[in-house]
Amino acid sequence: METRLFIKEYNSFYKENKEKLKSLCIHLESYTINIVTLEEKEILVEWSILGWTIISVAGKTNGLKKKTYESLETLLKHVSLAFDEQWIGNLLKKLLKYEKRNRILNYVR
C-alpha cells in the first residue's frame, strides 16, 4: 500500500515538474527521490506515510529542519514559490552559514 502511494506521489510530481529538472531517481527501498535540477543541483527527499522531508541539498544535511510536508509540491512551495536556482542557492547559503557558525562554536569551546 505505501509503495503504491509513494509511486503515485512521485508520478504526479514528475508530470508537473519534468521540464524544470535534469533527472529524478526513485529508490523504492528507502522511499527517497534524488532530484537533480537543470543547474546540476542535487536534492534528496524522503517520503513517509506522514509526508515529505528534505534529507540533503548538494550532499549537505546540516541546518536542515526536518519538517514533514503533506506532498512533494507543498514541500517545494513552502520553501520557495518556485523550484529554481535561487531557492537552492539560498538554502545552500543557509547551510554554509550554519556550518561556519558550528565550526566557530566548536573552536571556541
Beta strands, then each sheet from edge to edge (+ up, - down):
strand 1: 21-27
strand 2: 32-37
strand 3: 42-48
strand 4: 51-57
sheet 1: 1+ 2- 3+ 4-
end
